[in-house]
């Protein structure tokens, strides 16, 4: 009698459980090969189930996530035989399991432990120059975040929850509504369910923000282009698909994308540049001013302006690098975003003027990027009687600012040019 899909999954999980929890002291090549074979068997079964559009039960998903992460941990800790291959294969199989799971609740239930474990693998592997392991961990994290805290996932979960609640109340008599609500607050302990409330999302977002900040800080300057490309994919996923649910993560991810867009390797810069173009289209004029995407872009623009202000008094090359990031942030925000975030705020406008003066004084003959905003919808303050102009030293007049024929300053409300560095 043939096995059912559920029975096949249960048998594969049992075999994986036995191998993962069997002691390896001392570790042997045969034991390592058996463990790797158990992971590969489970991966093959997941592919077969995906081809037949068959899913796993929530308990099976949770058991599989736990076993695969443990197998990856063992492969990373033991340096014998095929343990490195075991770690990579376990992480790739974990990604298959995430992609094949239709239960966002089951994945959300294990999100804290899984996200920490995947970040640990990415950081440790990058420090050891284990490129394949780091890339596998980051790719699995991308699918995990998109499935559990993506904007579409959170929105659909809230809608479904509201519809179920309204339908339940509509079919109940007034006498049993209190008892129904009491049962709803005490779900069975066996169910892998996540209450996607505002408090849960806020708590989850704050914890994930710490992990994302650490990943960006550690990996955006990594020497391996494959790892930087994987980081670009991760930050693009967060900035494009999780900007509403994870605003703090999205802002740091956007700053990372601005940095990686200037990468010397095309496989890195191309991912970042395409992602920035998608973000710019989302924050364009047809999007409501209060949209999460536009707020994220404006927040990053203000942060880059602060970084530019701090860098102006430092070494010339550092000013150039930070200026490029500021130019990209300005282009990303567009005229309306730049106006509302900088020009319409007097302290920030004054900061920008001061930065321009110091930047040109530091590098008077340096030709740097130009950011064109035409036209800039600049609204002068009522107290301002004249256009806002920054006078430059005469030795800077050789710079081509394109604002006037005789360059004597930078006029922020000029119709053609905002900034030349």
C-alpha positions as CSV (number, residue, x, y, z in Angstrom):
1,X,0.0,0.0,0.0
2,X,1.6,3.3,-1.0
3,X,2.4,6.1,1.5
4,X,0.3,9.2,1.5
5,X,2.0,12.6,1.1
6,X,1.6,13.2,4.9
7,X,3.1,9.8,5.8
8,X,6.0,10.3,3.4
9,X,6.8,13.7,5.1
10,X,6.5,12.1,8.5
11,X,8.9,9.3,7.5
12,X,11.4,11.8,6.1
13,X,11.2,13.9,9.2
14,X,11.7,10.9,11.4
15,X,14.9,9.9,9.5
16,X,16.2,13.4,9.7
17,X,15.4,13.6,13.4
18,X,17.3,10.4,14.1
19,X,20.4,11.6,12.2
20,X,20.4,15.1,13.5
21,X,20.1,14.0,17.1
22,X,22.5,11.1,16.9
23,X,25.8,11.8,18.7
24,X,28.9,12.3,16.6
25,X,31.8,11.9,19.1
26,X,34.1,11.3,17.6
27,X,32.6,12.6,14.3
28,X,33.1,10.2,11.4
29,X,32.9,10.7,7.6
30,X,30.2,8.0,7.5
31,X,28.0,9.7,10.1
32,X,28.4,13.0,8.3
33,X,27.4,11.4,5.0
34,X,24.3,9.9,6.6
35,X,23.2,13.2,8.0
36,X,23.7,14.9,4.6
37,X,21.8,12.2,2.9
38,X,18.9,12.6,5.3
39,X,18.8,16.4,4.5
40,X,19.0,15.7,0.7
41,X,16.2,13.2,1.0
42,X,13.9,15.7,2.7
43,X,14.8,18.3,0.1
44,X,13.9,16.0,-2.7
45,X,10.5,15.2,-1.0
46,X,9.8,19.0,-0.7
47,X,10.5,19.5,-4.4
48,X,8.1,16.6,-5.3
49,X,5.4,18.0,-3.0
50,X,5.8,21.5,-4.6
51,X,5.5,19.9,-8.1
52,X,2.2,18.3,-7.0
53,X,1.1,21.5,-5.2
54,X,0.8,19.6,-2.0
55,X,1.5,21.3,1.3
56,X,2.7,20.3,4.8
57,X,0.9,20.4,8.1
58,X,1.8,23.2,10.5
59,X,3.4,20.8,13.0
60,X,5.5,19.2,10.2
61,X,6.6,22.7,9.0
62,X,7.7,23.6,12.6
63,X,9.5,20.2,13.1
64,X,11.3,20.6,9.7
65,X,12.4,24.1,10.5
66,X,13.8,23.1,13.8
67,X,15.7,20.0,12.4
68,X,17.1,21.8,9.4
69,X,18.4,24.7,11.5
70,X,20.0,22.3,13.9
71,X,21.6,20.4,11.0
72,X,23.0,23.7,9.7
73,X,24.4,24.5,13.1
74,X,26.1,21.1,13.3
75,X,27.6,21.6,9.8
76,X,28.9,25.0,10.7
77,X,30.5,23.8,14.0
78,X,32.1,20.6,12.8
79,X,35.0,20.9,10.4
80,X,35.3,17.4,9.1
81,X,34.4,15.7,5.8
82,X,31.3,17.1,4.2
83,X,30.1,19.2,7.1
84,X,30.4,22.4,5.1
85,X,28.2,20.9,2.4
86,X,25.8,19.8,5.1
87,X,25.4,23.4,6.3
88,X,24.8,24.8,2.9
89,X,22.4,22.0,1.9
90,X,20.4,22.4,5.2
91,X,20.0,26.1,4.7
92,X,18.9,25.7,1.1
93,X,16.4,23.0,2.1
94,X,15.1,25.3,4.8
95,X,14.5,27.9,2.1
96,X,12.5,25.2,0.1
97,X,10.5,24.5,3.2
98,X,9.6,28.1,3.7
99,X,8.7,28.5,0.1
100,X,6.5,25.4,0.2
101,X,4.6,26.3,3.4
102,X,1.2,27.9,2.9
103,X,0.8,28.6,6.6
104,X,2.1,32.1,7.5
105,X,1.0,31.4,11.1
106,X,3.3,28.5,11.4
107,X,6.2,30.4,9.9
108,X,5.4,33.4,12.1
109,X,5.4,31.3,15.2
110,X,9.0,30.3,14.5
111,X,10.1,33.7,13.1
112,X,12.1,34.9,16.2
113,X,14.3,31.8,16.5
114,X,14.7,31.3,12.7
115,X,15.6,34.9,12.0
116,X,18.3,34.9,14.8
117,X,19.7,31.6,13.6
118,X,19.9,32.7,9.9
119,X,21.5,36.0,10.8
120,X,24.0,34.1,13.0
121,X,24.9,31.8,10.0
122,X,25.3,34.7,7.7
123,X,27.6,36.7,10.0
124,X,29.7,33.7,11.0
125,X,30.0,32.4,7.4
126,X,31.0,35.9,6.1
127,X,33.7,36.2,8.8
128,X,35.1,32.8,7.7
129,X,34.8,33.6,4.0
130,X,32.2,30.8,3.5
131,X,30.4,32.5,0.7
132,X,27.9,29.7,-0.2
133,X,26.8,29.4,3.5
134,X,26.3,33.2,3.9
135,X,24.4,33.5,0.6
136,X,22.1,30.5,1.5
137,X,21.4,32.0,4.9
138,X,20.5,35.4,3.5
139,X,18.3,34.0,0.7
140,X,16.4,31.9,3.3
141,X,15.9,35.0,5.4
142,X,14.5,36.9,2.4
143,X,11.7,34.3,1.9
144,X,11.1,34.1,5.7
145,X,10.5,37.8,6.0
146,X,8.4,38.1,2.9
147,X,6.2,35.2,4.1
148,X,5.8,36.3,7.7
149,X,6.0,40.1,7.9
150,X,5.6,41.3,4.3
151,X,3.2,44.1,3.7
152,X,0.8,42.0,1.7
153,X,0.9,39.2,4.3
154,X,0.2,41.5,7.2
155,X,-2.6,43.3,5.3
156,X,-4.3,40.0,4.2
157,X,-4.0,38.6,7.7
158,X,-5.7,41.6,9.2
159,X,-8.5,41.5,6.6
160,X,-9.0,37.8,7.0
161,X,-9.1,38.1,10.8
162,X,-11.7,40.9,10.6
163,X,-13.9,39.0,8.1
164,X,-13.8,35.8,10.2
165,X,-14.7,37.8,13.4
166,X,-17.6,39.6,11.7
167,X,-18.9,36.3,10.1
168,X,-18.8,34.6,13.5
169,X,-20.6,37.4,15.3
170,X,-23.3,37.6,12.5
171,X,-24.2,34.0,12.9
172,X,-24.3,33.9,16.7
173,X,-27.2,34.8,19.0
174,X,-26.5,37.6,21.5
175,X,-26.5,35.1,24.4
176,X,-23.4,33.2,23.2
177,X,-21.3,36.1,22.0
178,X,-19.5,36.5,25.4
179,X,-18.6,32.9,25.6
180,X,-17.3,32.9,22.0
181,X,-15.1,35.9,22.7
182,X,-13.7,34.2,25.8
183,X,-12.8,31.1,23.7
184,X,-11.1,33.4,21.2
185,X,-8.8,34.8,23.8
186,X,-7.7,31.3,24.9
187,X,-6.6,29.3,21.8
188,X,-5.6,25.6,22.2
189,X,-1.9,25.2,23.2
190,X,-1.3,22.8,20.4
191,X,-2.0,25.2,17.6
192,X,0.9,27.1,16.0
193,X,-0.9,30.5,15.7
194,X,0.3,34.1,15.8
195,X,-1.9,36.9,17.0
196,X,-0.9,39.5,14.4
197,X,-1.9,42.4,16.5
198,X,-0.3,45.9,16.4
199,X,1.7,45.0,19.6
200,X,3.0,41.8,18.1
201,X,4.1,43.6,14.9
202,X,5.8,46.4,16.8
203,X,7.7,44.0,19.0
204,X,8.7,41.8,16.1
205,X,9.8,44.9,14.0
206,X,12.0,46.2,16.8
207,X,13.8,42.9,17.2
208,X,14.2,42.4,13.5
209,X,15.6,46.0,13.2
210,X,18.5,45.0,15.5
211,X,19.3,42.0,13.2
212,X,19.0,44.0,10.0
213,X,21.2,46.8,11.3
214,X,23.9,44.3,12.3
215,X,23.8,42.5,9.0
216,X,24.1,45.8,7.0
217,X,26.9,47.1,9.2
218,X,28.8,43.9,8.9
219,X,28.2,42.8,5.3
220,X,27.9,46.0,3.1
221,X,31.7,46.2,3.1
222,X,32.4,42.5,2.8
223,X,35.1,41.5,0.3
224,X,33.0,38.9,-1.4
225,X,30.7,40.3,-4.1
226,X,28.3,37.3,-3.9
227,X,27.7,38.1,-0.2
228,X,27.1,41.8,-1.0
229,X,24.8,40.9,-3.8
230,X,22.8,38.7,-1.4
231,X,22.7,41.6,1.0
232,X,21.3,43.8,-1.8
233,X,18.6,41.3,-2.4
234,X,17.7,41.2,1.3
235,X,17.6,44.9,1.7
236,X,15.6,45.3,-1.5
237,X,13.0,42.8,-0.2
238,X,12.7,44.8,3.0
239,X,12.5,48.2,1.4
240,X,10.1,47.1,-1.3
241,X,7.9,44.5,0.4
242,X,8.1,45.3,4.2
243,X,8.3,49.1,4.3
244,X,4.9,49.4,6.1
245,X,5.4,46.5,8.5
246,X,9.1,47.1,9.2
247,X,9.7,50.8,8.9
248,X,12.9,50.9,10.9
249,X,14.3,48.0,8.9
250,X,13.2,49.6,5.7
251,X,15.1,52.8,6.4
252,X,18.4,51.0,7.2
253,X,17.9,48.8,4.2
254,X,17.4,51.8,1.9
255,X,20.6,53.4,3.2
256,X,22.4,50.1,2.4
257,X,20.9,50.1,-1.1
258,X,22.2,53.6,-1.7
259,X,25.7,52.4,-0.6
260,X,25.6,49.2,-2.7
261,X,24.4,51.1,-5.8
262,X,27.9,52.5,-6.1
263,X,29.5,49.1,-5.8
264,X,32.2,48.3,-8.4
265,X,30.8,44.9,-9.2
266,X,27.8,45.0,-11.6
267,X,26.1,42.0,-10.0
268,X,25.9,44.1,-6.8
269,X,25.2,47.5,-8.1
270,X,22.6,46.3,-10.7
271,X,20.4,44.8,-7.9
272,X,20.6,47.9,-5.8
273,X,20.0,50.3,-8.7
274,X,16.9,48.4,-10.0
275,X,15.5,48.3,-6.4
276,X,16.1,52.1,-6.0
277,X,14.3,52.7,-9.3
278,X,11.3,50.7,-8.0
279,X,11.3,52.5,-4.7
280,X,11.4,55.9,-6.6
281,X,8.4,54.9,-8.7
282,X,6.5,54.0,-5.5
283,X,7.3,57.3,-3.9
284,X,6.5,59.4,-7.0
285,X,3.9,62.1,-7.1
286,X,0.9,59.9,-7.7
287,X,1.5,58.1,-4.4
288,X,-0.2,59.7,-1.3
289,X,2.1,62.0,0.6
290,X,1.6,59.9,3.8
291,X,2.6,56.7,2.1
292,X,5.2,54.5,4.0
293,X,7.4,54.5,1.0
294,X,7.6,58.3,0.7
295,X,8.1,58.6,4.5
296,X,11.0,56.1,4.3
297,X,12.7,57.9,1.5
298,X,12.4,61.3,3.2
299,X,13.7,59.9,6.4
300,X,16.8,58.5,4.6
301,X,17.3,61.8,2.8
302,X,17.4,63.7,6.1
303,X,19.9,61.1,7.5
304,X,22.1,61.4,4.5
305,X,22.1,65.2,4.8
306,X,23.3,64.8,8.4
307,X,26.0,62.4,7.3
308,X,27.1,64.9,4.6
309,X,27.2,67.7,7.1
310,X,29.5,65.6,9.4
311,X,31.7,64.6,6.5
312,X,32.3,68.1,5.0
313,X,35.0,68.9,7.6
314,X,36.9,65.6,7.0
315,X,39.1,64.2,4.2
316,X,38.2,65.1,0.6
317,X,37.6,61.5,-0.5
318,X,35.2,60.9,2.3
319,X,33.2,64.0,1.3
320,X,33.0,62.7,-2.2
321,X,31.7,59.3,-1.2
322,X,29.1,60.7,1.2
323,X,28.1,63.3,-1.4
324,X,27.3,60.5,-3.9
325,X,25.0,58.9,-1.4
326,X,23.3,62.2,-0.8
327,X,22.8,62.8,-4.5
328,X,21.2,59.4,-4.9
329,X,18.9,60.1,-2.0
330,X,17.9,63.4,-3.5
331,X,17.2,61.8,-6.9
332,X,15.2,59.1,-5.1
333,X,13.1,61.6,-3.2
334,X,12.3,63.7,-6.3
335,X,11.4,67.4,-6.3
336,X,8.3,67.1,-4.0
337,X,10.1,64.8,-1.5
338,X,13.2,67.0,-1.4
339,X,11.1,70.1,-1.0
340,X,9.0,68.7,2.0
341,X,12.0,67.0,3.7
342,X,14.7,69.7,3.3
343,X,13.7,73.0,1.6
344,X,10.5,73.5,3.5
345,X,12.3,73.0,6.9
346,X,14.5,76.0,7.7
347,X,17.1,74.3,9.9
348,X,17.7,71.6,7.3
349,X,17.9,74.2,4.5
350,X,20.4,76.1,6.5
351,X,22.4,72.9,7.1
352,X,22.5,72.2,3.4
353,X,23.7,75.8,2.6
354,X,26.5,75.5,5.1
355,X,27.5,72.0,3.8
356,X,27.7,73.3,0.2
357,X,29.9,76.2,1.2
358,X,32.3,73.9,3.2
359,X,32.3,71.2,0.5
360,X,33.3,73.6,-2.2
361,X,35.9,75.1,0.0
362,X,37.4,71.7,0.7
363,X,37.5,70.6,-3.0
364,X,37.3,73.7,-5.2
365,X,38.5,72.0,-8.3
366,X,36.9,68.6,-7.9
367,X,34.2,67.7,-10.5
368,X,31.6,65.5,-8.8
369,X,28.1,64.3,-9.5
370,X,25.2,66.7,-10.4
371,X,21.7,66.2,-9.2
372,X,19.1,67.9,-11.5
373,X,15.7,68.7,-10.1
374,X,13.6,70.6,-12.7
375,X,11.7,72.4,-11.5
376,X,12.0,72.5,-7.7
377,X,8.6,73.4,-6.1
378,X,10.2,75.6,-3.5
379,X,7.9,77.8,-1.4
380,X,9.7,80.7,0.3
381,X,9.0,81.6,3.8
382,X,6.9,84.7,4.3
383,X,9.8,86.4,6.0
384,X,12.1,85.8,3.1
385,X,12.3,88.6,0.7
386,X,15.0,87.2,-1.6
387,X,15.7,83.9,-3.2
388,X,17.9,81.5,-1.1
389,X,21.4,81.8,-2.4
390,X,24.8,80.5,-1.2
391,X,27.8,82.6,-2.1
392,X,30.9,80.6,-2.9
393,X,34.6,81.7,-2.7
394,X,36.0,83.2,-5.9
395,X,38.4,80.4,-6.2
396,X,35.4,78.0,-6.7
397,X,34.1,79.9,-9.8
398,X,35.8,77.4,-12.1
399,X,33.2,74.8,-11.1
400,X,30.4,74.3,-13.6
401,X,27.2,74.7,-11.6
402,X,24.9,75.4,-14.6
403,X,22.8,77.8,-12.6
404,X,24.0,81.0,-14.1
405,X,26.4,82.0,-16.9
406,X,28.7,83.7,-14.3
407,X,28.9,81.2,-11.4
408,X,28.9,83.1,-8.1
409,X,26.6,80.9,-6.1
410,X,24.1,78.1,-5.8
411,X,20.5,79.2,-5.9
412,X,18.3,76.5,-4.4
413,X,15.1,77.8,-6.0
414,X,16.6,78.0,-9.4
415,X,14.6,76.1,-12.0
416,X,17.5,74.0,-13.4
417,X,20.0,73.0,-10.7
418,X,20.0,72.0,-7.2
419,X,23.4,70.6,-6.4
420,X,26.8,70.1,-8.0
421,X,29.6,68.5,-5.9
